[in-house]
Amino acid sequence: MIQVDQRPLGASSLVVPALGVGIWSWGDKNFWGYGQDYTQEDVLQAYKTCLDAGLNFFDTAEIYGQGESERLLGTCMRQDQRPILIASKFAPLPTRFSARTLLRSLDASLERLGVQSIDLYQIHWPYTFLEINALMDTLAQVVQAGKIRAVGVSNYSESQLRKAHARLARHDIPLASNQVHYSLLHRKPESNGVLATCRELNVALIAYSPLEQGLLTGKFRVSNPNAVQVGGARRFTPSFSVARRQKMEPLLQTLENVARAHGKTSGQVALNWLLMRDACIIPIPGAKNARQALENAGALGWRLTDKEYQLIELDSQDWL
Ligand SMILES: NC(=O)c1ccc[n+]([C@@H]2O[C@H](COP(=O)([O-])OP(=O)(O)OC[C@H]3O[C@@H](n4cnc5c(N)ncnc54)[C@H](OP(=O)(O)O)[C@@H]3O)[C@@H](O)[C@H]2O)c1
């Protein structure tokens, strides 16, 4: 495997490539349209391309494609044999009333993936009947049992992050990461205290939807008549409305200009901006095929100038 920039996953023992790979779309028919414009073969090729590029940190979840994303990742691993790092997530559904339900879910994830242990296991969201303390105690138990290597959370606010961090500390286990929505079109972690708290507590911020579900690649610009011809339910989300896409135009134009100056693409510039924003940030762009995987990997290995960085920052102030 080639060497790419690496970042520590907070204070855990894990070190991962600065860019991960999100695989929500693998096997997901409803939101992403798996089986329509991309297939298992595309996903297998995306996997191989990521590993060839040195990107071996994959983010999945038990609910992605109702388990299909984890199953596909397991299939890829068995076919390819090169070592990877796996992040998955427990879904604290309203039907789950006890933190012990996590034990069964984790076993099911391990089975779908075909592994003995998951590198990073995250609580998918904080809105649940389950108490943070009880969840963290249960996670500590599975770390001690060797079924997971590090603990993460997702969509946690500043106060929830502090609570999870403090509870795990009682077990001498660091909170490795908080995975939150963060892109140039969604800069809330900067204004809601999450980025600052991650820095303070030495917790990695895993940035999801860093391409704003494809919008930051520029391919859905209002001027593009094919803009919303995408499979799945994504095109019906508010981000894809004409009004919203019109509002993005100045930023998308700046990304295109900067990209041209570097011989890069708008998406690569958007990812590079996040990587430069803070050393604790690990973006995890999704890729459905080899072409997207290769392009996203090209966000590494170069830097925006300070002037370009600031210009982009200015154009994305509306999304703070
Ligand atoms: N924890 C959470 O609650 C949560 C929530 C959301 C996501 N996530 C994680 O974050 C990962 C990434 O987020 P995301 O998948 O929502 O959005 P994203 O990474 O911002 O966008 C991914 C999508 O953009 C398009 N794309 C990607 N690379 C491209 C390229 N080089 N050129 C053109 N189009 C490209 C693809 O869709 P098309 O080809 O269809 O345009 C792809 O599926 C997920 O896979 C998941 O692991 C976590």
Ligand as a Chemical Component Dictionary entry (heavy atoms), coordinates in Angstrom:
data_LIG
# 
_chem_comp.id                   LIG 
_chem_comp.type                 NON-POLYMER 
_chem_comp.pdbx_formal_charge   0 
_chem_comp.three_letter_code    LIG 
# 
loop_
_chem_comp_atom.comp_id 
_chem_comp_atom.atom_id 
_chem_comp_atom.alt_atom_id 
_chem_comp_atom.type_symbol 
_chem_comp_atom.charge 
_chem_comp_atom.model_Cartn_x 
_chem_comp_atom.model_Cartn_y 
_chem_comp_atom.model_Cartn_z 
_chem_comp_atom.pdbx_ordinal 
LIG N1  N1  N 0  -23.194 9.362  11.110 1  
LIG C1  C1  C 0  -24.168 9.771  10.337 2  
LIG O1  O1  O 0  -25.283 10.104 10.791 3  
LIG C2  C2  C 0  -23.914 9.850  8.859  4  
LIG C3  C3  C 0  -24.800 10.529 8.020  5  
LIG C4  C4  C 0  -24.481 10.609 6.670  6  
LIG C5  C5  C 0  -23.316 10.017 6.188  7  
LIG N2  N2  N 1  -22.491 9.347  7.026  8  
LIG C6  C6  C 0  -21.231 8.710  6.556  9  
LIG O2  O2  O 0  -20.511 9.632  5.763  10 
LIG C7  C7  C 0  -20.248 9.065  4.483  11 
LIG C8  C8  C 0  -20.171 10.139 3.427  12 
LIG O3  O3  O 0  -21.328 10.928 3.409  13 
LIG P1  P1  P 0  -22.415 10.871 2.241  14 
LIG O4  O4  O 0  -22.253 9.569  1.529  15 
LIG O5  O5  O -1 -23.718 11.223 2.855  16 
LIG O6  O6  O 0  -22.066 12.098 1.288  17 
LIG P2  P2  P 0  -20.771 12.642 0.524  18 
LIG O7  O7  O 0  -19.588 11.883 0.872  19 
LIG O8  O8  O 0  -20.781 14.084 0.737  20 
LIG O9  O9  O 0  -21.189 12.354 -0.990 21 
LIG C9  C9  C 0  -21.111 11.061 -1.506 22 
LIG C10 C10 C 0  -21.818 10.990 -2.854 23 
LIG O10 O10 O 0  -21.381 12.021 -3.728 24 
LIG C11 C11 C 0  -21.184 11.503 -5.040 25 
LIG N3  N3  N 0  -19.732 11.543 -5.284 26 
LIG C12 C12 C 0  -18.730 11.123 -4.465 27 
LIG N4  N4  N 0  -17.525 11.333 -5.010 28 
LIG C13 C13 C 0  -17.755 11.904 -6.187 29 
LIG C14 C14 C 0  -16.909 12.361 -7.212 30 
LIG N5  N5  N 0  -15.584 12.266 -7.090 31 
LIG N6  N6  N 0  -17.467 12.889 -8.333 32 
LIG C15 C15 C 0  -18.790 13.007 -8.443 33 
LIG N7  N7  N 0  -19.660 12.577 -7.506 34 
LIG C16 C16 C 0  -19.143 12.035 -6.392 35 
LIG C17 C17 C 0  -21.715 10.068 -5.029 36 
LIG O11 O11 O 0  -23.109 10.043 -5.319 37 
LIG P3  P3  P 0  -23.710 10.145 -6.820 38 
LIG O12 O12 O 0  -22.781 9.472  -7.736 39 
LIG O13 O13 O 0  -25.046 9.506  -6.730 40 
LIG O14 O14 O 0  -23.846 11.622 -7.094 41 
LIG C18 C18 C 0  -21.510 9.686  -3.570 42 
LIG O15 O15 O 0  -22.340 8.651  -3.142 43 
LIG C19 C19 C 0  -21.381 8.050  4.305  44 
LIG O16 O16 O 0  -21.101 7.100  3.307  45 
LIG C20 C20 C 0  -21.452 7.466  5.693  46 
LIG O17 O17 O 0  -20.415 6.552  5.897  47 
LIG C21 C21 C 0  -22.766 9.279  8.351  48 
# 
loop_
_chem_comp_bond.comp_id 
_chem_comp_bond.atom_id_1 
_chem_comp_bond.atom_id_2 
_chem_comp_bond.value_order 
_chem_comp_bond.pdbx_ordinal 
LIG N1  C1  SING 1  
LIG C1  O1  DOUB 2  
LIG C1  C2  SING 3  
LIG C2  C3  SING 4  
LIG C2  C21 DOUB 5  
LIG C3  C4  DOUB 6  
LIG C4  C5  SING 7  
LIG C5  N2  DOUB 8  
LIG N2  C6  SING 9  
LIG N2  C21 SING 10 
LIG C6  O2  SING 11 
LIG C6  C20 SING 12 
LIG O2  C7  SING 13 
LIG C7  C8  SING 14 
LIG C7  C19 SING 15 
LIG C8  O3  SING 16 
LIG O3  P1  SING 17 
LIG P1  O4  DOUB 18 
LIG P1  O5  SING 19 
LIG P1  O6  SING 20 
LIG O6  P2  SING 21 
LIG P2  O7  DOUB 22 
LIG P2  O8  SING 23 
LIG P2  O9  SING 24 
LIG O9  C9  SING 25 
LIG C9  C10 SING 26 
LIG C10 O10 SING 27 
LIG C10 C18 SING 28 
LIG O10 C11 SING 29 
LIG C11 N3  SING 30 
LIG C11 C17 SING 31 
LIG N3  C12 SING 32 
LIG N3  C16 SING 33 
LIG C12 N4  DOUB 34 
LIG N4  C13 SING 35 
LIG C13 C14 SING 36 
LIG C13 C16 DOUB 37 
LIG C14 N5  SING 38 
LIG C14 N6  DOUB 39 
LIG N6  C15 SING 40 
LIG C15 N7  DOUB 41 
LIG N7  C16 SING 42 
LIG C17 O11 SING 43 
LIG C17 C18 SING 44 
LIG O11 P3  SING 45 
LIG P3  O12 DOUB 46 
LIG P3  O13 SING 47 
LIG P3  O14 SING 48 
LIG C18 O15 SING 49 
LIG C19 O16 SING 50 
LIG C19 C20 SING 51 
LIG C20 O17 SING 52 
# 
